[in-house]
Amino acid sequence: RIYEYCRDHVMNVDDDATGMTPEQLKNVKPNKKPSDAISRGTGTWHDKDMLFGAMLASIGIDVRVANVASRTEPAFDRSLGNAFFIRAEIIAAKIGDSWRFFAPSGRYIPYGSLPSTVEGEPVLISDKEKPFFVNTPRSSPEVSVRKRTADLHLNEDGTVEGDVRIEYTGQLGAALKEQNDDRTTAEREKILTDSIKSQTIGTAEITAISIENVTDGNKPFTYAFHIKLP
């Protein structure tokens, strides 16, 4: 509940899908402490992470800031000792005897997962006496699923027609939400239509398009449409 509160109830002003104008962004007051993010309902990605960490600490959980390597950067080599290569920040929390990692600033990252770019990467957990390295976990394949359902029939003239539904969960869903959240409905529908036609035949007719849960962090990103293949 704490994770979902921080992710869903504090608007990340660094997110390109906020809809805020440059002038509005200039007027956003910086938060000086984690509770400011609650009272104002806005904050940077860093503010959201710090709020999550502070709330966990308030109920007695051992929480640390952790810096992690990213697969979008050159491979991290510990012998270099350069913080540039582990500048991505996540939250580490000790649950029982093990460390778990969280990124509540990731708008579409489901609880228990991390952005795909920092899964299975070296992470430095802060400690006032002796910081230490571990590796972040990788999410299991069944977390990120593309489920395709089609109710089709074959007409006498050879035309195939019916309804299709495609659901994307986990990292697949998060990636599609990030790609679509700042696009218009028309742009989203065109991308879907072009994709389906490229995978079938150019004469495919796509109608009754519904694109669901584009900005919902919990539900699967979903395409639903009627297709007719002459």
N, C-alpha and C positions, 0 to 999 in steps of 0.2 A: 504493500500500500504506500509506503514511503517512496519507493522507486517511481511508481506511477504518478504519485502526487507531484514530485519534482519534475518529472518528464512532461506531464500534461498541463499543469497549472501555472507554470512560469514560462512566459513566452521568451524564446531565445532570440534576442535582437540580432544575433549573428546569422540567423537563418535567412536564406534568400526568399523563403515563402511567407514571410510575415506580412507582406503587402504594405509595409511602412515606406513612406517616401524618404529620400535623403534628408529632407528638412525635419521630418518627425524623428528620425534616428539621431540627429544632432541634439534634439531636445530631451532625449532620454537621459535621466540622471544616473550617474554611476552608483552602483551599490557599494557601500563601505563595509557591510557585514552581511552574513547569510540571511538574517531575518528581513533585510531590506528587500530581498527578492520575493519574499512572501507578501509583504505589505504593498509593494508596487506591482507585483505580478509580471515583472520583466527582469531580464538579466542576460548577461553573456553566457556562452557555453560554460565558462569557468565558474560563473556564479551558480549555475545549476548544479555542477559537480560539488562545489563547496557546501551548498545547502544540503544536498543529499548526505555528504559526509558528516556535517554538523548534526543532522537529525539522527543519524545512526549513533554517533558518539553520545548524544543526549540520552539514549536508552542503554548505554553501557557497552556498546560494541567497539572493539579496537579497530580504528579506522586510520588509514594512511593515504597520502597522495602517492600515486605510482606513475612513473614515466616509462613509456613503452615504445618499442621500435615499431615502425610501420612498413608494410610491404610496398608502399608507394615510394619509399625512399631507398637509397643504397643499403645493402645488407649491413646490419650493425655488427661492429667488431669491438668487443670489450677492451682489447689492447689499445685502441685509439684513445679511450677516455674522453670522448667528445660528446657533450650533452646534446649537440645538434641532432644526432641520430636517434635519440630517444626522447624527443620533445613532445610527443603525443601524451596527453595526460588522462588518466582514468583513476577511479577510486578502488582501493583495496580494502576489504573488510575481512577480519578473521572470524569465521563462523566455526565454532568448535575448535578443531585442531588444524583446519585448513584455511587458506586464503582464497577468497572469491573476489571477482573483479566486475566492476559496473561502469557503465557510461550513460548516466541519465540524461546527459546533454544530447545524446543521439535520439532525435525525435521519433524515429521508427524502429529503434532497436528494442526488441521484446525483452522482458525481464529474464535474466539468466544468460543473456547473450552479449557479445561485444561487436563493435563494427568489424566487418570481415577483414579489414586491412590490418587489424591488430590481434587477430586470433593466431595462436600458436607462435607468438613472438616473445623475445626476451623482455622482461619488465623489471624495473628497479623499484623496490618497495622502500620508501623512506623510513629511516629510523635514526633517532638522535645519537645512538651509540654506534651502530654498525648497519648501514643499509645493505640490502642483499638482493640478489637476482633470483628469479624463478621464471618460468614460462607461462604465458596465458594459455588457457585451454582452447581447443577447437570445438565448435559446435558439431553435434552429430548430424549425419546426413538427413535423418528423419525430421529434423527441425526445419529444414529448408526444402519445401516440397512444391512442385507444380502439379496440381490436380486438374485434369481435363475431363469434362463430362459433356457428352453430346447425345441429344435425342433427335435422330435423323430418320428420314424415310426416303425411299427411292421411288420417284414417279415413273409412269409408264414410258415417258420419253427419255429416260435416263438421267433426269435432273435429280440431284441430291439436295434436300432442303430440311432445315430444322433448327433447333436452338442449341447453342453452345455456351458453356460456362467454364472459365479457367480461373483457378485460385492459386495465388502465390503466397507462401508463408516464409517466415524466417528471413534469411539474408536475401533471398530472391525477392520477397515482398518489399523489404526495406529499400533495396536498390530501385525498384520500379516506383515506389512512392517518392523517393528523392528525385527521380527523373521527371515525374509528372506533377509534383505539388505546386510548381510555379507556372504551369501551362494552363491555357484556357481549355474549356470543354471541347471546343472545335479542334484544337491542336491535339488533344489526347485521342479523340476519335479518329483523326487522320492517321496518326501513328499506328493505331491498331489496324485500321483498314489496310494501310499500305503493307503492314507486316503480314496480315492474313493472305493478301493477294500474292505476295512474293513467295509464300509457302505453298500455295495451292495453284490457282490459275488466275490470270489477270481479269477474267470475266466474272469472278466471284462477286456476288451482291451481298453487302453487309448492311443490315438494317437493325433497328430497335436496340441500338448500342447503349449499354449501361456500364459505367466504370465506377466501382464502389470502393469505399474505404481508402481513398487516396491519402487522406491525412490522419487516419486512425492508427494509433500505435499498436493496437491489440488485435484488430481483425485483419484477415488476409486481403491483400490487394486483389481485386476481382474484375475480370472482364466478363460481360454477358452480352450476347448478341444473337441475332437470327441470320443464318447464312443460306444462300442459294447458289449452288454450283451447277450451271447449265451443262 
